[in-house]
Amino acid sequence: MIFLVKKAMNHDTDAFIELMKKNKQQMYKIAKSYLHNDHDIADVLQDTILACFENIHTLREAKYFKTWLIRILINQCKDFLQKNKNYCSLDKLPEPSIPDMTQNHLEFEELLMSIDPRYRIILVLYYVEGFKIREIAQILDMNENTVKTRLSRAREACLKHTDFLPCQKGECL
């Protein structure tokens, strides 16, 4: 991937397109943790890709591409939310059920949407995308201890929003 990043940094459009293809699922999941409407997500992703393309020359080291990309995406999401603060979204309406989504996936999405966005993004980055605490701290531009605290609070919030009952000693699998 570093080779592709270096090529993209040298104005290779094909390499840049390939980088975006490799990261599109991850970008979608992260944007979904901020925005709930697919049209809004598409707009933000488009703005993010354009910003990355126009500013890839500012990336200092190719190995930090993913962190840089996610940081831009998160900033774009926050900017979108700020601009559309008074916008009444159709997301408040219940979505029709999608037959190919499993019940667990739907429940997980519902759980994510029920917790504070500050905690939601950390859960997505940590559990869904597999970033380490240090990487999340870089992406979100915050202290590692803050990330750990928010991750802990996110876990607590998840437990409060589920029908989780702790198992008694000897009753768990």
HUSUL-V834590 format. One record per pair of residues at least 12 apart in sequence whose C-alpha atoms are under 7 Angstrom apart, sorted by the first residue. I is the first residue (numbers start at 1). J is the second residue. If there is no record, write none. Layout:
[[I | J] [I | J]]
This chain:
[[2 | 62] [2 | 63] [4 | 19] [5 | 62] [6 | 62] [9 | 56] [9 | 57] [26 | 129] [30 | 121] [30 | 124] [31 | 77] [33 | 120] [33 | 121] [34 | 77] [34 | 117] [36 | 91] [37 | 91] [44 | 76] [44 | 77] [48 | 72] [48 | 73] [48 | 76] [52 | 69] [67 | 138] [67 | 139] [70 | 139] [71 | 139] [71 | 140] [111 | 158] [111 | 161] [115 | 157] [119 | 150] [119 | 151] [119 | 154] [120 | 154] [122 | 151] [123 | 151] [123 | 154] [133 | 147]]
